[in-house]
Amino acid sequence: MIAARKTAVLKFGGTSLATPEQRAEAIAHIADAQANGYAVVAVVSAMGRAPAPYATDTLLSLIDQRTGSRNADLLLASGETIACAVFADELCRAGIEAIAMTGAQAGIVTDERFGDATIAHVNPDPVREMIASGIVAVVAGFQGASNSGAITTLGRGGTDLSAIAIGHALGAQRIDVFTDVSGVMTADPRRVDDARRIERISSVEMSELAEHGAKVMHHKAAEYAYRTKTRYAIKNLADGSGTIVDDSVLRTQPVTGVTVTGRLTWVRVIRGDIENPTQRMQTELEMFRRLADADISIDQVTINQAGVCFVIAGDRGNDVRSLLGDLNLAVRVREGCAKLSVVGEGMRGTPGVVHRIVDALSAANVEIIHCTDSNITVSLLIPVDDSTRAERAVHECFGLHQGEEEA
C-alpha cells in the first residue's frame, strides 16, 4: 500500500500551453501547489490550436477529418502525448522532477468506442507511485486504452474528463481546471455585457450548464464529477480567479445561469390519418429507428396525442424529410433555431419561474417555438437571430448581474 499524500491535480488546456510564456505560468502554478504541501499531478491537452503543428485539428487534417476509428484515435492521441513529454521536460529544466505518462500508463481504461470512448475505470496505482517518489506525473489527457490495449480518445475537450477521473481515483484534495477564462459565468460575456462570474456552483448546475452549451467545462467531465460527487475548481491561468464546483451551495435565488446553443432544427411530426394505436406506435418506432440508424441525435423530445416534437443539431430539415418521407406522417420542420437554457437548483419547488421566463421573452418580443423542462433546467427553442436578445432578457429578469446576496 502506497502512503497517501495531500494531492492536487492541475489540468492545463491547449491554450494554456501554447507558448513558452504560458507554460511558464503553468509551471508556476505547479510550484505554488508544491510550496503549499501538495503532491502534484498535471494533466495536459495538445498544445495550442490549429494551425499549431500538434493541435488536434491540425492532426485531423492529415486524415481529412475522418474520426471514429482505431487509427484516428492513435493519431489524435499523439498531440497530448507530445504535450506531456514537452511539458515534463520543461518542468525538469525548471528544477521540478517530472515524468510524462500516456493516459494508458496513468491507468485510464475505456471501452472501444473510438473517438468518444467512455471511461470504464481508473487504476491510480501508477500515478500514486510517482507521487510516493516525489515526482510530478504529467499525464496526457483526452486518451486512455481499452482492455485489449487499443489507444482510445475521450471526445473533444476530453482532457477535462481525464483530470476529473484521475482526481477522483486519487481522492485528490484539489482538482483545478486551468483555462483562459475566469471561471463559470452567469451568461456568455460576449453577448451579455454584465455577465458575472459565479463564485460557487453545484455539480448538478455545472453539469446542466455544460450539457446545454456552456463551453467552460466539457459536459462529460461535468457529468462525471456530478455522478461521483467530485469537487473541483475552474480557474484562469493568468490570475487564478475562478469558480468552485461543489455541493455545499445554498441557493436563495431560483436561477444560477443561462446559456444558448444553436443552430438547430425543430421537427414536428403529425400522425396524419393513422387511427390504430398499435400502428401509430409502430410507425413512431420506425421513425426513431431511422433517426438512430442515421446517427441523428435528438433533443427536447415531447410525445403526446397530437404527435411528436424534437430538436436536432444544424439546419437539417431536408435530411429529416428525406429520411421520413415514405412514412404515413406529416413532417414539419423549422430551421434557424437556438436553444435557450435557464439553469438553477433554486427553481426546485419555486413557483412562477416559467412565468417569469415567458414574460421576459414576451417583453423582448422573442417567439417561443418549443419548451421542455427538467428538475433544474427550462429549455426554450427560439429563433437563432433573437438568441442574444433572449439571453439578455432572462439574465436581467432574474438579476443575474448581481451577486446572489444582492439580488
C-alpha positions as CSV (number, residue, x, y, z in Angstrom):
1,M,0.0,0.0,0.0
2,I,1.4,3.4,-1.1
3,A,1.2,6.0,1.6
4,A,-1.4,8.7,0.8
5,R,-0.3,12.3,0.4
6,K,-2.2,15.5,0.0
7,T,-2.7,15.7,-3.8
8,A,-3.5,18.4,-6.3
9,V,-4.5,17.5,-9.9
10,L,-3.9,20.5,-12.2
11,K,-5.3,20.4,-15.7
12,F,-3.9,22.7,-18.4
13,G,-5.7,23.1,-21.7
14,G,-4.1,23.6,-25.1
15,T,-4.4,27.4,-24.9
16,S,-2.7,27.3,-21.5
17,L,0.4,25.5,-23.0
18,A,0.6,27.2,-26.4
19,T,3.6,29.4,-25.8
20,P,6.7,29.2,-23.6
21,E,5.3,32.1,-21.5
22,Q,2.0,30.3,-20.9
23,R,3.9,27.1,-20.0
24,A,5.9,29.1,-17.5
25,E,2.7,30.3,-15.9
26,A,1.5,26.7,-15.7
27,I,4.9,25.7,-14.1
28,A,4.4,28.5,-11.6
29,H,1.0,27.1,-10.5
30,I,2.7,23.7,-10.0
31,A,5.5,25.1,-7.9
32,D,3.0,27.1,-5.9
33,A,1.0,23.9,-5.1
34,Q,4.1,22.1,-4.1
35,A,5.1,25.0,-1.8
36,N,1.7,24.6,-0.2
37,G,2.4,21.0,0.6
38,Y,0.7,19.2,-2.3
39,A,2.0,16.4,-4.4
40,V,1.1,17.4,-7.9
41,V,-0.3,15.6,-10.9
42,A,-0.5,17.6,-14.2
43,V,-3.0,16.6,-16.9
44,V,-2.4,18.3,-20.2
45,S,-4.0,18.9,-23.6
46,A,-2.4,19.1,-27.0
47,M,-0.5,22.4,-27.3
48,G,-2.3,25.3,-29.0
49,R,-4.9,25.3,-31.7
50,A,-4.7,24.9,-35.5
51,P,-2.6,25.7,-37.3
52,A,-0.2,24.8,-34.5
53,P,1.6,21.6,-35.7
54,Y,0.4,19.3,-32.9
55,A,-3.1,20.7,-32.2
56,T,-6.0,18.2,-32.6
57,D,-7.5,20.0,-35.6
58,T,-4.1,20.0,-37.4
59,L,-3.7,16.3,-36.8
60,L,-7.2,15.7,-38.1
61,S,-6.4,17.5,-41.3
62,L,-3.9,14.7,-42.0
63,I,-6.7,12.2,-42.4
64,D,-9.3,14.5,-43.9
65,Q,-11.2,14.9,-40.7
66,R,-12.1,11.2,-40.5
67,T,-12.7,10.2,-36.9
68,G,-14.1,7.3,-35.0
69,S,-11.6,4.6,-35.9
70,R,-8.7,2.9,-34.1
71,N,-6.2,4.5,-36.5
72,A,-7.7,8.0,-36.0
73,D,-7.5,7.7,-32.2
74,L,-3.9,6.6,-32.3
75,L,-3.1,9.7,-34.4
76,L,-5.1,12.2,-32.3
77,A,-3.7,10.9,-29.0
78,S,-0.2,11.8,-30.2
79,G,-1.0,15.5,-29.7
80,E,-1.4,15.1,-26.0
81,T,1.5,12.6,-25.8
82,I,3.8,15.2,-27.3
83,A,2.4,17.9,-25.0
84,C,3.0,15.9,-21.8
85,A,6.5,15.0,-22.9
86,V,7.4,18.6,-23.7
87,F,5.9,19.9,-20.5
88,A,7.5,17.3,-18.3
89,D,10.9,18.2,-19.9
90,E,10.3,21.9,-19.2
91,L,9.4,21.1,-15.6
92,C,12.7,19.2,-15.2
93,R,14.6,22.1,-16.6
94,A,12.8,24.3,-14.1
95,G,14.1,22.1,-11.2
96,I,10.8,20.1,-10.7
97,E,11.3,16.4,-11.2
98,A,8.6,15.2,-13.6
99,I,7.8,12.2,-15.8
100,A,5.4,12.1,-18.8
101,M,2.7,9.4,-18.9
102,T,0.2,8.5,-21.5
103,G,-3.4,8.0,-20.4
104,A,-2.9,4.3,-20.6
105,Q,0.2,4.4,-18.4
106,A,-1.7,6.5,-15.9
107,G,-4.3,3.7,-15.6
108,I,-7.3,5.1,-17.6
109,V,-9.2,2.1,-19.0
110,T,-12.0,2.7,-21.5
111,D,-14.4,0.9,-23.8
112,E,-13.6,0.8,-27.6
113,R,-15.9,3.5,-28.8
114,F,-13.2,5.2,-30.8
115,G,-13.5,8.9,-31.0
116,D,-15.8,9.2,-28.0
117,A,-14.7,6.5,-25.5
118,T,-16.3,6.0,-22.1
119,I,-14.0,5.6,-19.1
120,A,-14.6,2.1,-17.5
121,H,-12.3,2.7,-14.5
122,V,-9.1,4.3,-13.5
123,N,-6.3,2.4,-11.7
124,P,-4.5,5.1,-9.8
125,D,-1.5,3.0,-8.7
126,P,0.9,4.0,-11.4
127,V,0.3,7.7,-10.6
128,R,0.5,7.0,-6.9
129,E,3.9,5.5,-7.4
130,M,5.1,8.8,-8.9
131,I,3.6,10.7,-6.0
132,A,5.3,8.5,-3.5
133,S,8.6,9.1,-5.2
134,G,8.2,12.9,-5.2
135,I,7.8,13.1,-8.9
136,V,5.2,15.2,-10.8
137,A,3.3,12.8,-13.1
138,V,2.5,14.7,-16.3
139,V,-0.4,12.8,-17.8
140,A,-1.6,13.1,-21.4
141,G,-5.3,14.0,-21.2
142,F,-8.0,13.1,-23.7
143,Q,-6.9,9.5,-24.0
144,G,-6.9,6.0,-22.5
145,A,-6.7,2.4,-23.6
146,S,-9.2,-0.4,-23.8
147,N,-8.7,-3.8,-22.1
148,S,-7.3,-5.1,-25.4
149,G,-4.6,-2.3,-25.4
150,A,-6.1,-0.1,-28.1
151,I,-5.4,3.6,-27.7
152,T,-8.7,5.5,-27.4
153,T,-9.8,9.1,-27.2
154,L,-12.5,10.6,-25.0
155,G,-14.1,13.1,-27.3
156,R,-13.2,16.7,-28.0
157,G,-12.4,18.5,-24.7
158,G,-11.8,15.2,-23.1
159,T,-8.8,16.4,-21.1
160,D,-11.3,17.8,-18.6
161,L,-12.7,14.3,-18.1
162,S,-9.2,12.9,-17.7
163,A,-8.4,15.3,-14.9
164,I,-11.7,14.7,-13.1
165,A,-11.4,10.9,-13.4
166,I,-7.8,10.8,-12.2
167,G,-8.5,13.3,-9.4
168,H,-11.5,11.2,-8.2
169,A,-9.5,8.0,-8.4
170,L,-6.7,9.5,-6.3
171,G,-9.0,11.1,-3.8
172,A,-7.3,14.4,-4.6
173,Q,-7.8,17.3,-2.2
174,R,-7.7,19.7,-5.1
175,I,-8.6,19.5,-8.8
176,D,-8.0,22.7,-10.6
177,V,-9.0,23.0,-14.3
178,F,-7.0,25.9,-15.7
179,T,-8.3,27.7,-18.8
180,D,-8.2,31.1,-20.5
181,V,-11.4,32.4,-18.9
182,S,-12.2,33.4,-15.3
183,G,-14.5,30.6,-14.3
184,V,-18.2,30.0,-14.9
185,M,-20.3,33.0,-15.9
186,T,-24.0,33.7,-15.5
187,A,-24.2,34.1,-19.3
188,D,-21.8,34.3,-22.2
189,P,-19.9,37.6,-21.7
190,R,-19.5,38.0,-25.4
191,R,-23.3,38.5,-25.6
192,V,-24.3,39.8,-22.2
193,D,-22.1,42.7,-21.1
194,D,-23.0,42.5,-17.4
195,A,-22.5,38.7,-17.1
196,R,-20.9,37.9,-13.8
197,R,-18.6,35.2,-12.6
198,I,-20.3,32.6,-10.4
199,E,-18.1,32.1,-7.3
200,R,-19.6,28.8,-6.3
201,I,-21.8,26.4,-8.3
202,S,-23.2,23.0,-7.5
203,S,-22.0,20.0,-9.5
204,V,-25.5,19.4,-10.9
205,E,-25.8,23.0,-12.0
206,M,-22.4,22.8,-13.7
207,S,-23.4,19.5,-15.4
208,E,-26.6,21.1,-16.7
209,L,-24.9,24.2,-18.0
210,A,-22.2,22.2,-19.7
211,E,-24.7,19.8,-21.2
212,H,-26.7,22.7,-22.6
213,G,-23.8,24.5,-24.2
214,A,-21.6,26.3,-21.6
215,K,-18.1,25.8,-23.1
216,V,-16.1,26.4,-19.9
217,M,-16.3,22.7,-18.9
218,H,-16.6,19.6,-21.0
219,H,-20.1,18.1,-20.5
220,K,-18.8,14.6,-19.9
221,A,-16.4,15.8,-17.3
222,A,-19.0,17.8,-15.5
223,E,-21.4,14.9,-15.5
224,Y,-18.7,12.5,-14.2
225,A,-17.9,14.9,-11.4
226,Y,-21.6,15.2,-10.6
227,R,-22.1,11.4,-10.6
228,T,-19.0,10.8,-8.4
229,K,-19.5,13.9,-6.2
230,T,-16.0,15.1,-7.1
231,R,-15.2,18.7,-6.0
232,Y,-13.1,20.8,-8.4
233,A,-12.5,24.4,-9.5
234,I,-12.3,26.1,-12.9
235,K,-9.6,28.8,-12.8
236,N,-8.0,31.4,-15.0
237,L,-4.4,30.5,-15.8
238,A,-3.2,34.1,-15.6
239,D,-4.5,35.1,-12.2
240,G,-6.0,32.0,-10.6
241,S,-9.5,33.5,-10.3
242,G,-12.4,31.2,-10.9
243,T,-15.4,29.1,-9.8
244,I,-15.5,26.4,-7.2
245,V,-17.8,23.5,-8.1
246,D,-19.1,21.6,-5.1
247,D,-22.4,20.7,-3.4
248,S,-22.2,22.9,-0.4
249,V,-24.0,25.7,-2.2
250,L,-27.3,27.0,-0.7
251,R,-29.3,28.9,-3.3
252,T,-31.6,31.8,-2.3
253,Q,-32.4,32.7,-6.0
254,P,-34.1,30.3,-8.5
255,V,-31.7,30.8,-11.4
256,T,-27.9,30.5,-11.5
257,G,-27.1,30.9,-15.2
258,V,-28.3,30.9,-18.8
259,T,-26.7,29.5,-21.9
260,V,-27.6,29.3,-25.6
261,T,-26.8,26.7,-28.3
262,G,-27.6,26.8,-32.0
263,R,-28.1,26.4,-34.9
264,L,-30.9,23.8,-34.5
265,T,-33.8,22.4,-36.4
266,W,-37.2,21.9,-34.8
267,V,-39.2,18.9,-36.1
268,R,-42.9,18.4,-35.6
269,V,-44.3,15.1,-36.7
270,I,-48.1,14.8,-37.0
271,R,-49.5,11.3,-37.2
272,G,-51.8,12.1,-40.1
273,D,-54.7,9.6,-40.6
274,I,-53.2,6.7,-38.6
275,E,-56.1,5.7,-36.4
276,N,-54.9,2.4,-35.0
277,P,-52.9,2.9,-31.7
278,T,-50.7,-0.1,-32.4
279,Q,-49.9,1.1,-36.0
280,R,-49.2,4.6,-34.7
281,M,-46.7,3.2,-32.2
282,Q,-45.0,1.0,-34.8
283,T,-44.7,4.0,-37.2
284,E,-43.2,6.2,-34.5
285,L,-40.8,3.4,-33.5
286,E,-39.7,3.1,-37.2
287,M,-39.2,6.9,-37.2
288,F,-37.0,6.8,-34.2
289,R,-35.1,3.8,-35.5
290,R,-34.3,5.5,-38.8
291,L,-33.1,8.6,-37.0
292,A,-30.8,6.5,-34.8
293,D,-29.5,4.5,-37.8
294,A,-28.7,7.8,-39.5
295,D,-26.7,8.8,-36.4
296,I,-29.0,11.8,-35.8
297,S,-29.2,12.7,-32.1
298,I,-32.5,14.2,-31.0
299,D,-33.2,16.6,-28.1
300,Q,-36.1,18.2,-26.3
301,V,-38.4,15.3,-27.2
302,T,-42.1,15.5,-26.5
303,I,-44.7,12.8,-27.3
304,N,-48.4,13.4,-26.9
305,Q,-51.7,12.8,-28.6
306,A,-51.0,15.5,-31.2
307,G,-47.8,13.9,-32.3
308,V,-44.0,14.1,-31.7
309,C,-41.7,17.1,-31.5
310,F,-37.9,17.1,-31.2
311,V,-34.8,19.1,-32.0
312,I,-31.7,18.2,-33.9
313,A,-28.4,20.0,-34.4
314,G,-27.8,22.0,-37.5
315,D,-30.1,23.0,-40.4
316,R,-31.3,19.5,-41.2
317,G,-34.8,20.0,-42.5
318,N,-34.2,18.4,-45.9
319,D,-32.4,15.4,-44.3
320,V,-35.3,14.7,-42.0
321,R,-37.9,15.0,-44.7
322,S,-35.9,12.6,-46.9
323,L,-35.5,10.1,-44.1
324,L,-39.1,10.0,-43.0
325,G,-40.9,10.9,-46.3
326,D,-42.3,7.5,-47.1
327,L,-43.9,7.0,-43.6
328,N,-47.5,8.0,-43.2
329,L,-46.6,11.1,-41.2
330,A,-46.8,14.8,-41.8
331,V,-43.4,16.2,-41.1
332,R,-43.0,19.9,-40.4
333,V,-39.5,21.4,-39.9
334,R,-38.2,24.8,-38.9
335,E,-34.5,25.6,-39.3
336,G,-32.6,28.5,-37.8
337,C,-33.5,27.9,-34.2
338,A,-31.5,28.2,-31.0
339,K,-32.0,26.7,-27.5
340,L,-32.0,29.0,-24.5
341,S,-31.5,27.0,-21.3
342,V,-32.2,28.5,-17.9
343,V,-30.5,26.6,-15.0
344,G,-30.7,26.8,-11.3
345,E,-31.1,24.5,-8.3
346,G,-33.1,27.2,-6.6
347,M,-36.0,26.7,-9.0
348,R,-36.8,23.4,-7.3
349,G,-40.2,23.9,-5.6
350,T,-40.2,27.6,-6.6
351,P,-43.5,28.6,-8.3
352,G,-43.6,31.1,-11.1
353,V,-40.2,30.5,-12.7
354,V,-41.6,29.6,-16.2
355,H,-44.0,32.5,-16.0
356,R,-41.1,34.9,-15.4
357,I,-39.1,33.5,-18.3
358,V,-42.1,33.7,-20.7
359,D,-42.9,37.2,-19.5
360,A,-39.3,38.3,-20.1
361,L,-39.2,36.8,-23.5
362,S,-42.6,38.3,-24.4
363,A,-41.5,41.7,-23.4
364,A,-38.4,41.3,-25.5
365,N,-40.5,40.2,-28.5
366,V,-38.9,36.8,-28.7
367,E,-41.0,34.0,-30.1
368,I,-41.1,30.7,-28.1
369,I,-41.2,27.8,-30.5
370,H,-41.0,24.9,-28.1
371,C,-40.3,24.4,-24.4
372,T,-39.2,21.5,-22.2
373,D,-38.1,21.3,-18.6
374,S,-36.3,19.1,-16.1
375,N,-35.8,19.4,-12.4
376,I,-33.5,22.4,-12.5
377,T,-33.5,23.4,-16.2
378,V,-36.0,25.1,-18.5
379,S,-35.0,24.9,-22.2
380,L,-36.8,27.0,-24.8
381,L,-36.4,26.9,-28.5
382,I,-36.3,30.4,-30.1
383,P,-35.3,31.9,-33.4
384,V,-31.5,32.0,-33.6
385,D,-31.5,35.6,-34.7
386,D,-33.2,36.5,-31.4
387,S,-30.9,34.5,-29.1
388,T,-28.7,37.3,-27.8
389,R,-31.8,39.4,-27.0
390,A,-33.4,36.5,-25.3
391,E,-30.3,35.7,-23.2
392,R,-30.0,39.3,-22.1
393,A,-33.7,39.5,-21.2
394,V,-33.7,36.4,-19.0
395,H,-30.4,37.4,-17.4
396,E,-31.8,40.8,-16.5
397,C,-35.2,39.3,-15.4
398,F,-33.5,37.2,-12.7
399,G,-31.0,39.8,-11.6
400,L,-28.0,37.6,-12.6
401,H,-25.8,40.6,-13.0
402,Q,-25.9,40.9,-9.2
403,G,-24.3,38.6,-6.6
404,E,-26.8,36.3,-5.0
405,E,-26.5,38.2,-1.8
406,E,-27.5,41.4,-3.6
407,A,-30.3,40.0,-5.8
